[in-house]
Amino acid sequence: MPPLAPRPLAPLARRFGLVALVALVAGCSTFVKPTLPGETTWSVRSLTFEEPLQLDWSPLKKTLSVRPDQFLIPGQPYNPYRKAEDARRIVAFWHSYGYFDVGGVDADVRFDEAEHAIDIRWRVTEGARYAIGDVSVQGAPAGYEPALTAVVDFGRGASVDLHAYRWHRHAMANLLRRAGWLRAEVYSRAFVDRERKRVDWVYLVDPGPKSVVGTITVKGNHKIPTEDVLAWVHLTPGEPVAFGQIEAQERALMDSGAFDTARVFAEYGTEFVEGAIPPDSWIPPDTGGIIPAARVAPDGSLLPREGLDAAVDFTVQVVESPAATGRLSAGVGADLERVDVQAGAGVQLRNALGAFHHLVFSGSVGYGLRWRGELDEPLGLYGSALARYVRPGLFGERVDLRVTARFDEALYPGFHWRNATFGVGLRSTLDTGLFIDFEPRLRLDWPVGVGTIDPTVLGALDLAGGARTMNAELAASLTWDARDNGLEPLRGHLVALRAAWAPGGALGDTPWLRVEADLRYLLNLNADMAIGLRVAGGWVLALDDAAGVPIGARLFGGGAYGVRGFGTRRLSVYAERCHDADCQAIPIGAASLFESSLEFRWLPYRQQVGAVAFVDLGGAGEQANPFDDGVSVAAGLGLRVRTWSIPLAIDLAYRVTDVAAYGDLDRFFVFARIGEAF
């Protein structure tokens, strides 16, 4: 290959000079707002309407052309031409709510020479407010008129609201589209009867033919063959199709893990608005639908569209995910007893073993350092590793196969606990954010540094002690995550139900059953504030009192993600363990655990600092009742710092109530973590 010839300097210099000249001119110029005809320099100081008025006119404060300054909305100077336009806007505003006899719209404009400002006072003669008369749905397919009529939330005698009532036509059309009429159109018409002071409302339905699949075109795929993409899109030419199927195919393509984006576009050829849109949104007011004059029969009825084909053509537009994506993470967690430094890495290899055959590898390492309390506790290194094979769509597009090998070494107060599992499981995506996992697996548990626990205590607590155990385990979970954000949610809810069963006998050393529930709800107050509620509980039942339950299968609470009146894994049942002559009380897990939080969140949009106030409540029990030894309550405040889209949380908590069973623990805590508590 010949060496690259150097580029001439003259063209580069000319380009650089041109760019510099443009930047210089742009930097020295000032934007001059064009002057409108009739515009003056008189500012608007106030805008009012002469009372009494039946209709609330306050929305006009920020929509009229001549108006004063408001919060975040600049005002406009006085202009007599714009004032005349405002008079027409005011009439249209009153018409929208049924005041069709409105008149006498005039403005009293008062000039203040000293302040060079004006005050505008509008006068409006409202007249009578019309009421709704007859409401009907015409042209519905056979059997669908009751369902379409049920969409209408107003009837005879109701007040008129043109904007709100017109939007019902989109909900009606979407109902028919989900029933198989993809080209359905619904029009809204209001007939004003000025003699009887009423408005008769008619929804005109033109369903078109029942839809079938036409041609299917795939675009955007480069590495994944078109036939493999089509195998995930369960649309067959000539077969009936409804809108819900299109949504399902988009979810299926995204759930395959092979695409960054996937959309299925249909050649509807009609106006299409999906979902409920409030009348006060930024979208322009609905017109009720445009009906050409040729489609209006002499008697005023609606003529159906001509030449509509039942076949609807589809385009599948995909953007393939990178073949390999990596992830690096680092974090620090701290409380008043110990500091943990962690680092992690992961890689996802998409289509590594063929189309839709993925591999996932991840791992983490941490180091725990205790700087208060029992400084000789075994801390040091700990970590985890995971290798997983994923085959999405093993049984239809909704069920994925997962083969997983995992190792975890966790740091508990006073000891380490190691756990290794190997399982072949299934995950089913029922809907957006709704998953079911089912995994039979082999589980190996062994402790490090637990020491010797009194056999009498082991028997009383149904505890397996410090022995190594091996069990077959069946794990299942259901997760429904409808939060708006996984890191800093301000609205939505999460429901997580988990269960694990180790049958014992020939399949293991220590049979047990564990069930857990985690419920979260966020009541949104506005764009920046919300109230969060979390309730979580778990129960572990030993199925063989003699064998007991290993510590790693029992329940621990507290820490930055639990009741913040305890250190990490400190909300637990305690027992004395001994190393030679040295004995110490350590948490050995609970048979029942309850944790709840009530949190007020203030997280200003696109601001780097926020705050929370919280109250946590919880308890850990030796048997089925987590409050056998009492209830622990903690309260505190938190700071949220959001840098580079990473939310750093710092919480200060004080345990208000103390429980003797938990030992001599600190009551004041400081937690630092990345992410919200829930």
Summary of the structure (lengths in Angstrom):
residues: 678
radius of gyration: 33.9
end to end distance: 59.2
largest distance: 103.9
contacts: 2082
relative contact order: 0.06
helix: 15%
strand: 45%
